[in-house]
Amino acid sequence: MRLDHPPMGRNARESLSEIKYVDYGRVRVTEDWSERQAQLVRIAASDPRVTRIFVNPAIKLAMCRHSWPDRAFLRKLRPWHGHDGHMHIRLGCPVGSPQCEDQRDIPDGDGCGDEVASWLGSVYPVVERHNGKPQPRYVSMPPACTAVLRAAGTRVAAMDDPHVEKALR
């Protein structure tokens, strides 16, 4: 959730250290979590194009405990391990996109009761292990995605990445 960096190449992005917002010993957010992060998540989840946002269960709990005037967006926040310093956002399928497959509906409610509680007993940090070699992110890309990345006016920070170039061929 760092927005204070200019666009950068893959090597520079991969060497950034992520700010972790979860205290795993206490299963809650750290002192680094603030109203700014909470508002960023709320704004993203309030966008009608967004269908889900994956956050750490401790972050979901913090969002549930916040006194929001409108809590409808909370149902889009889905607990998922490892999302302790970032979030993943799923967008809905655009109208007229027959190759896009929507996901199942989210359960009713805001997910703040038993649902988030069921995750809290198993909150643990996810450790990524690499064998020292760069991990290719794009093995192949559907033609529809290739067309989007090649469209006029599209700016992708990783276009200089050989893996992206290979995926676009």
N, C-alpha and C positions, 0 to 999 in steps of 0.2 A: 504494500500500500504506500510505496514511496513515489510521490509525484514531483519531487524536487530535483530530479536528475534529468539532464537532457537526453534525447534519443542516443543510444549507444549500440555498438556491435555486440555480437554474442559473447565474445571473450570477456568484455567489460561487464556485461550483465551477469554472466556466470560467476564472476568473482565478487559480486556484491554480497554482503552479509545481510540476511533477512532479520528484521526486528521481530522477535518472538513475543507475542502478547499473552502467552499462557504460562501460568505457574503450575506445573504438573503435580508438585507436592501438595498443593492446596486446592487443586482443581478449580481455579478461578483465573480471571485475567490479572495481568501484572499492573504495576503502577504506570507502565508506558501506555496502557490502554486509556484513552481519554474520550471526552465528548466528541472530538474531531473524528476519531475512528468510528465511533458509534453513528455519527451523522453520515459519514461516507457510506457505511453499510446500509443505513436506512434509505438514503437517496438512491443507491443502486437498486435496492429491492423494491422501491416504489415505482420504478420505471415499468410501464406496462409491457415492454418487450421482454423483460426478464421473467423467467419461469422459476428458477431456483438459484440460490447462492449457497455454496458449500463453505461452512465455517467450522472451526473447532467447537466441540460441545460446550466448552467453558465460555467461549465467545457467545454462543447462542444463549446460554444461561444469563450472561451479563446483559444481553439485549432484551431478554425476557423480563429482567428485574428493573429495567429502565422504565420511567413513567412517560410513556409515549401517549400523546393525545389520540392518535389513530394507530392501532396495533395490527391492522390488517396485513401489513407487509411482513410481519414476523413469520407467517406460515411459509413464506418463500425461503427463509433461512433454514437450511437443512444441516444438522450436525454431521460431521465427517472427520475422521481422524487425520491428523497431519496438517490441517489448515490453521496453524497457530500464528502465522505471520502473513498470510495471504488468503485470498478467497478465490474460488472459481465461480464463474457466472455462466449459467446456461440461459440461452436466449430461446424464445419460442420460434417456431417456423414462420417465416414470412408468408404472407398470402401469395398464392400462385407459385409455390415451390414444391412441386410434386415429389421431388427426391428427398425432401426433408421429412423426418419422422419425429412427431411430437412424442414426448415421454408420457407415462401414465400421470393421471392427476395426483396432486398433492392431497394427503388426507385433510379432512375438515379440521378447523381449529387453528390455533396459532403455534401449536407444537411446544408450548412452554410448560406443560404439566408433566404427565407420566412419560411422554415421548422423550423430552430432553433428559429427564431423570434417568431413563433407561441407558443413556449413553455415558453418564457421569462416572459410573463404576469402572469403566474401561478406557478412561482418557489416558493416553500415553503418547510420548513423542514418536514420530515416525522417523527412522534413521535411513537416509538414502546412502546406498553403498555403490561406489563406482570403482571400476577396475583400473582407473587412471586414464582410460581412453575417452575421448569425447563421445557422448551418447547421441546418435542421430535422432533428431526429433521427428523428422518427416521421412518415412519410408516410401510412401506413395500418397498421392493426394487425389481425391475425386476430381473429375474434370470441372464440375461446378465450382469447386473451391479454387482451382487453378485460374479459372476465368475471373473470379473476384480479385485475386491477388495481382493479376495482370491488367486489371481495368485502369483506365486513365484516371489519374488523380489519386490512386491508391498509394499510400506511403507505408511501407513495412520496414521497421527498424532492422530486421534481420535479412534484408534482401542481399546483403553482401555475404551472407552465410552460404558456403558451398552446399550444405544440406538442403537449404531452401531452393537454391538454383537447381539442384538435382531433382527435387520433387516437382518442380515446375516444368521439367522437360517432358 
